[in-house]
Amino acid sequence: MKEHIKKYDLILDGKRLPSTSGKEATIQNPANGKVIATVAEGGPEDIKLAVEAADRTFRQGPWRRFSSRERSRLLFRISMMIRDHAEELARLETQNVGKPIREARDEVQLAADCFQFYAGAIDKTGGQNAPVAAPGVGLTFREPIGVCGLIIPWNFPITISCWKIAPALAMGNTVVVKPASQTPLTALRVAELALEAGIPPGVLNVVTGPGNLLGEAFVRHPLVRKISFTGSTEVGRNVMKAASDDIKRVTLELGGKSANIVFADAEIDKAVHSAVWSALGNAGQDCCARSRLLLQRSIRDEFLTKLTDQFKKVRVGDPLEENTELGSLISKTHRDRVRSYVEVGVSEGARLLCGGDIPTDAALSSGSYLSPAIFSEVTPAMRIAQEEIFGPVVSVLTFETEEDAVALANNSLYGLSGSLWTRDIGRALRVAKSVETGVLSVNSGQSVHLEMPFGGVKLSGVGRELGLAVLDHYSEWKSVFINTQE
């Protein structure tokens, strides 16, 4: 019997519509190469229609008249819709991205939590009374920007879509979402659920299609007043340049090469366990992945023995199987790119302790799998220590002193996330203040907390996602002075 292939249209002005060209693209499951859906392949004309609909809704539609309480209730309903469809969304994410179903379930819950968090923040983030020196009253108002263009990467489609959409809507903006061409399915499904929850037509629009075709039209459209982009540093540069022509507001969350610093006084077993999953989550396709492991020399051998043993035990397999720990990479093209870095590491003189090969299991042959790899004897100048590999590959460097550790951690063009492990609170604070990164965890491998700002420094980007800080990126401050003199 022929397997059912679901068809997805664009979400435009509250309607499900084909692209103006009528073109469609197929979406494959990277774990087995099977076609799982067809999606409308939008073009510049579709971007134009979506932006115009969002701008018209922002200026003339009922959305602008919604009270803060009404917006809060709507975002909470969207959160509940996501929870009600959690397993459906998790399976869709797993089939589209290739990540283990257990990871996908956690990410769906994070998406729902995001809408719930900003639903609760709406009526707590207004303006204020400013005590001005002049005879009168100074007031400030927080106002929406207008149409926000949200560009989503392929590695965490549902979570990153939601952590951009929710705060943008919380502040009263309208949005056009451009998902990655490989992984658009959950962004489209969330938009469908938002419409079912009662969001007005034109508030949330989704245009799917190839980024190289849509990006220029999206970023340069004069009615788009804000761009929020998550993706590669190379593309981020182009987004910033294009957006500068009409002074769009821009936030960029870009690449990373995060350091995982382990001092000799750390709880070794906990640090080893974290070093596995903070590097291998989503098959290492994570800009926060702790892909540089910095070990103090006195514990290096013990740590590497334990780490290598755990890497070899990682269960690589079908992402829909409950016991799978490492799923497929996004495509065979990307898998081969990551595999080429394993060859680079060997040629540079690093020692490959395990992994880096394509599994020979026949059940995995049609997917894009790669066994997790560890390199030791890595020096700071090596490409595998400097370039973002974006796969299940860890490079291990050794340090002697606290100063050495900080210098190694900062020897990178990136500065997104990272971890440090020590039982010395003084050292933890000194190192945390010295490492050049936007996010740092002490005795933890976690990067993302909804309640805290998330973003990078250096080539890892500008601006912040999440927390209450992101609301400044989706709103404008207006100052009003009222003269009280007679």
Secondary structure as GFF3:
##gff-version 3
##sequence-region A 1 486
A	DSSP	beta_strand	6	8	.	.	.	ID=ss1
A	DSSP	beta_strand	10	12	.	.	.	ID=ss2
A	DSSP	beta_strand	15	17	.	.	.	ID=ss3
A	DSSP	beta_strand	24	28	.	.	.	ID=ss4
A	DSSP	beta_strand	35	40	.	.	.	ID=ss5
A	DSSP	alpha_helix	44	60	.	.	.	ID=ss6
A	DSSP	three_ten_helix	62	65	.	.	.	ID=ss7
A	DSSP	alpha_helix	68	84	.	.	.	ID=ss8
A	DSSP	alpha_helix	86	97	.	.	.	ID=ss9
A	DSSP	alpha_helix	101	121	.	.	.	ID=ss10
A	DSSP	three_ten_helix	122	124	.	.	.	ID=ss11
A	DSSP	beta_strand	128	130	.	.	.	ID=ss12
A	DSSP	beta_strand	136	144	.	.	.	ID=ss13
A	DSSP	beta_strand	147	151	.	.	.	ID=ss14
A	DSSP	alpha_helix	157	170	.	.	.	ID=ss15
A	DSSP	beta_strand	174	178	.	.	.	ID=ss16
A	DSSP	alpha_helix	185	197	.	.	.	ID=ss17
A	DSSP	beta_strand	204	206	.	.	.	ID=ss18
A	DSSP	alpha_helix	211	220	.	.	.	ID=ss19
A	DSSP	beta_strand	224	230	.	.	.	ID=ss20
A	DSSP	alpha_helix	233	243	.	.	.	ID=ss21
A	DSSP	three_ten_helix	244	246	.	.	.	ID=ss22
A	DSSP	beta_strand	249	253	.	.	.	ID=ss23
A	DSSP	beta_strand	259	262	.	.	.	ID=ss24
A	DSSP	alpha_helix	268	280	.	.	.	ID=ss25
A	DSSP	three_ten_helix	281	284	.	.	.	ID=ss26
A	DSSP	beta_strand	292	296	.	.	.	ID=ss27
A	DSSP	three_ten_helix	297	299	.	.	.	ID=ss28
A	DSSP	alpha_helix	300	313	.	.	.	ID=ss29
A	DSSP	alpha_helix	332	348	.	.	.	ID=ss30
A	DSSP	beta_strand	351	354	.	.	.	ID=ss31
A	DSSP	three_ten_helix	362	364	.	.	.	ID=ss32
A	DSSP	beta_strand	373	376	.	.	.	ID=ss33
A	DSSP	alpha_helix	383	386	.	.	.	ID=ss34
A	DSSP	beta_strand	393	399	.	.	.	ID=ss35
A	DSSP	alpha_helix	402	410	.	.	.	ID=ss36
A	DSSP	beta_strand	414	415	.	.	.	ID=ss37
A	DSSP	beta_strand	418	421	.	.	.	ID=ss38
A	DSSP	alpha_helix	425	434	.	.	.	ID=ss39
A	DSSP	beta_strand	441	442	.	.	.	ID=ss40
A	DSSP	beta_strand	457	458	.	.	.	ID=ss41
A	DSSP	beta_strand	461	462	.	.	.	ID=ss42
A	DSSP	three_ten_helix	469	474	.	.	.	ID=ss43
A	DSSP	beta_strand	475	483	.	.	.	ID=ss44
###
